[in-house]
Amino acid sequence: MKLELREASIEDVPKIIELAENIWWKHYPDIIGEEQVRFMLHKMYSKEVLENHILNQTQVFYIIINEQEPCGFLAIEQKSETELFLQKFYILQSTQNKGIGARAFDALLALYHQIEIVRLQVNRQNIKPINFYFKIGFKIELSADFDIGDGYFMNDFVMIKKI
């Protein structure tokens, strides 16, 4: 299976929005409820927000392409020369459990070979991704609640992987 990470450009914003909405509406309502899904999609995946991240390089987005088909995306924020924060890492449910996530993560590390630490946040009730992160070598660093506005919180684990 051929997998590639392609750095996203402004032209990819509609595809990122489409993937995010598909993934989030199938996965998150049972965990955080429909209202918070709607709020977070607007806050993190509106056209303006994504374009701002890409243009200002506050987050670098990659489209995950498997067998020439976009099947997910990830976004990173480089905190230092040796540390990344994995802001987003999503794969369509229809393509999960095929090794795509692990291969995409390995491809990311190959692009950033100087990285020694990767951190991420994941909802504490999001069991399947937590187990995936354990499988690829992450450990829970801390548990925290993050106020994201309008009375909503992200109740997350901060996870860390030392390379």
C-alpha positions as CSV (number, residue, x, y, z in Angstrom):
1,M,0.0,0.0,0.0
2,K,1.3,3.4,-1.0
3,L,0.9,6.1,1.6
4,E,2.0,9.7,1.4
5,L,1.8,12.8,3.4
6,R,1.2,15.8,1.2
7,E,1.6,19.3,2.8
8,A,-1.7,21.1,2.5
9,S,-2.1,24.4,0.7
10,I,-5.0,26.9,0.6
11,E,-6.6,24.8,-2.2
12,D,-6.8,21.8,0.2
13,V,-9.0,23.7,2.8
14,P,-12.3,22.4,1.4
15,K,-11.0,18.8,1.5
16,I,-9.8,19.3,5.1
17,I,-13.2,20.7,6.1
18,E,-15.0,17.8,4.3
19,L,-12.8,15.2,6.1
20,A,-13.1,16.9,9.5
21,E,-16.9,17.1,9.3
22,N,-17.2,13.4,8.1
23,I,-14.9,12.2,10.9
24,W,-16.2,14.4,13.7
25,W,-19.9,13.8,13.0
26,K,-19.4,10.0,13.0
27,H,-17.2,9.9,16.0
28,Y,-17.6,12.7,18.5
29,P,-21.4,13.2,19.3
30,D,-21.4,10.2,21.6
31,I,-18.3,11.6,23.5
32,I,-18.9,15.3,23.7
33,G,-22.4,15.9,22.3
34,E,-23.7,17.4,19.1
35,E,-23.6,21.0,20.4
36,Q,-19.9,20.8,21.3
37,V,-19.1,19.1,18.0
38,R,-20.8,22.0,16.1
39,F,-18.9,24.6,18.3
40,M,-15.5,22.9,17.8
41,L,-15.9,22.3,14.1
42,H,-16.7,26.0,13.7
43,K,-13.9,27.0,16.0
44,M,-11.2,24.8,14.5
45,Y,-12.3,24.0,10.9
46,S,-13.9,27.0,9.5
47,K,-12.5,28.1,6.1
48,E,-11.1,31.3,7.7
49,V,-9.4,29.5,10.6
50,L,-7.8,26.9,8.4
51,E,-6.6,29.4,5.8
52,N,-5.1,31.5,8.6
53,H,-3.2,28.5,10.0
54,I,-1.9,27.6,6.5
55,L,-1.0,31.2,5.4
56,N,0.7,32.1,8.7
57,Q,2.2,28.6,9.2
58,T,0.9,28.5,12.8
59,Q,0.1,24.9,12.0
60,V,1.4,22.8,9.1
61,F,-1.3,20.6,7.7
62,Y,-0.7,17.3,5.8
63,I,-3.3,15.4,3.8
64,I,-2.9,11.6,4.4
65,I,-3.2,9.9,1.0
66,N,-3.5,6.1,0.8
67,E,-3.6,4.5,-2.6
68,Q,-4.0,8.0,-4.2
69,E,-7.1,8.7,-2.1
70,P,-7.2,11.3,0.7
71,C,-8.2,9.4,3.9
72,G,-7.3,11.8,6.7
73,F,-5.2,14.7,7.7
74,L,-2.9,15.8,10.5
75,A,-1.5,19.1,11.6
76,I,1.6,19.9,13.6
77,E,3.0,22.9,15.4
78,Q,6.7,22.9,15.8
79,K,7.4,24.1,19.4
80,S,11.2,24.0,19.0
81,E,13.8,22.4,16.8
82,T,13.4,19.1,18.7
83,E,9.7,19.2,19.7
84,L,6.4,18.9,17.8
85,F,2.9,19.2,19.0
86,L,0.5,17.0,17.0
87,Q,-2.5,19.4,16.9
88,K,-4.7,17.1,14.7
89,F,-4.6,13.5,13.6
90,Y,-7.7,12.1,11.9
91,I,-8.4,9.2,9.7
92,L,-11.7,8.3,8.1
93,Q,-13.4,5.5,10.0
94,S,-13.8,3.5,6.8
95,T,-10.0,3.3,6.4
96,Q,-9.1,2.6,10.1
97,N,-7.5,-0.6,11.4
98,K,-5.4,-1.0,8.2
99,G,-2.1,0.4,9.6
100,I,-2.6,3.8,8.0
101,G,-2.3,5.7,11.3
102,A,1.0,4.1,12.2
103,R,2.4,4.6,8.7
104,A,1.3,8.2,8.6
105,F,2.9,8.9,12.0
106,D,6.2,7.2,10.8
107,A,6.0,9.3,7.6
108,L,5.7,12.4,9.8
109,L,8.7,11.5,11.9
110,A,10.7,10.9,8.7
111,L,9.9,14.5,7.6
112,Y,11.0,15.8,11.0
113,H,14.0,13.6,11.7
114,Q,15.4,16.0,14.3
115,I,12.4,15.7,16.6
116,E,13.0,14.1,20.0
117,I,9.6,14.8,21.6
118,V,6.0,14.7,20.3
119,R,3.1,15.8,22.4
120,L,-0.6,15.7,21.7
121,Q,-4.0,16.0,23.5
122,V,-6.7,13.5,23.3
123,N,-10.1,13.4,24.9
124,R,-10.0,11.1,28.0
125,Q,-13.1,9.2,26.8
126,N,-11.7,8.7,23.3
127,I,-10.6,5.1,24.0
128,K,-9.7,3.8,20.6
129,P,-7.3,6.7,19.7
130,I,-5.8,6.5,23.2
131,N,-5.0,2.9,22.7
132,F,-3.6,3.6,19.2
133,Y,-1.3,6.3,20.7
134,F,-0.1,3.8,23.4
135,K,0.6,1.3,20.6
136,I,2.9,3.7,18.8
137,G,4.8,4.6,22.0
138,F,3.0,7.5,23.6
139,K,2.5,7.7,27.4
140,I,0.1,9.9,29.4
141,E,2.0,12.9,30.7
142,L,-1.0,14.5,32.5
143,S,-4.7,14.9,32.6
144,A,-6.1,18.4,32.2
145,D,-9.3,20.3,31.4
146,F,-9.0,23.1,28.8
147,D,-11.5,25.9,28.6
148,I,-12.3,26.5,24.9
149,G,-15.0,29.1,25.3
150,D,-18.8,29.3,25.5
151,G,-18.8,27.0,28.5
152,Y,-17.1,24.1,26.7
153,F,-14.1,22.2,27.9
154,M,-11.7,19.7,26.4
155,N,-11.2,17.0,29.1
156,D,-8.0,15.6,27.8
157,F,-4.9,13.6,28.4
158,V,-1.7,15.2,27.3
159,M,0.4,12.4,25.9
160,I,4.1,12.4,25.1
161,K,6.4,10.3,23.0
162,K,10.1,10.5,23.3
163,I,11.9,9.5,20.2
